[in-house]
């Protein structure tokens, strides 16, 4: 949820008549899917029978992104976990923060230490030699 707005707009549960969809059938025949739908009225939930296709859940988000997760041979509890994961996901780009300290080296610089005045223009100095 970003600023109080749920990001998941639609859930589509695709299943087939093979034994790999047994968990989906158990979920639809029980009350768990109905309870999930009542607790999440902002999500449109659809179940589609797709012959010869492996069962999976597709989540569609407000910005148009989609995520597909396989639920092959899953139990109803695992399928509800996948649906909750899709519901809680925001699809916001997260910045990966990496710790970067000072570089460690075994060989100190041959050029010497850097100082702030190193890149400034130095006035020309003329040297006269006496004989």
C-alpha positions, 0 to 999 in steps of 0.5 A: 500500500502506497500512501493508503492506496492498494496497488493490486487491481486484479487477480486472475487464477488460471487453472486446468482439469489436471491433478496439478490444479487440485489445490485451486479446486479445494480453494474454490470449494472452501470458504477461504477464497470467499473470505479473501474476497470479502477482506479485499473488496478493492481487488477484482478476483477472476478464475479461468479454466484454461485446458492444457495450461499449468495453473498460475495466478496473475496479478495486475497492478494500478500502473499496468504491470503484471506479475505471474506466479505458478501455483502448480501442485500447491495447497490452498494455504500456499495459494492464499499466501501467493495471493497475499504476496501479490496484494502486498507488493507495490511494484515501486522501484526500490533503490539498493543501498550499498555500503561503500567505505574508503578503498583499502589498498596494500600499495599506497599511491605513488603520486602522493596524497591529494590536497585541495589545491592540487588542481589550482593554477600556480603562478609562474616562478622564474629562476635566475642562476648566477655564475 
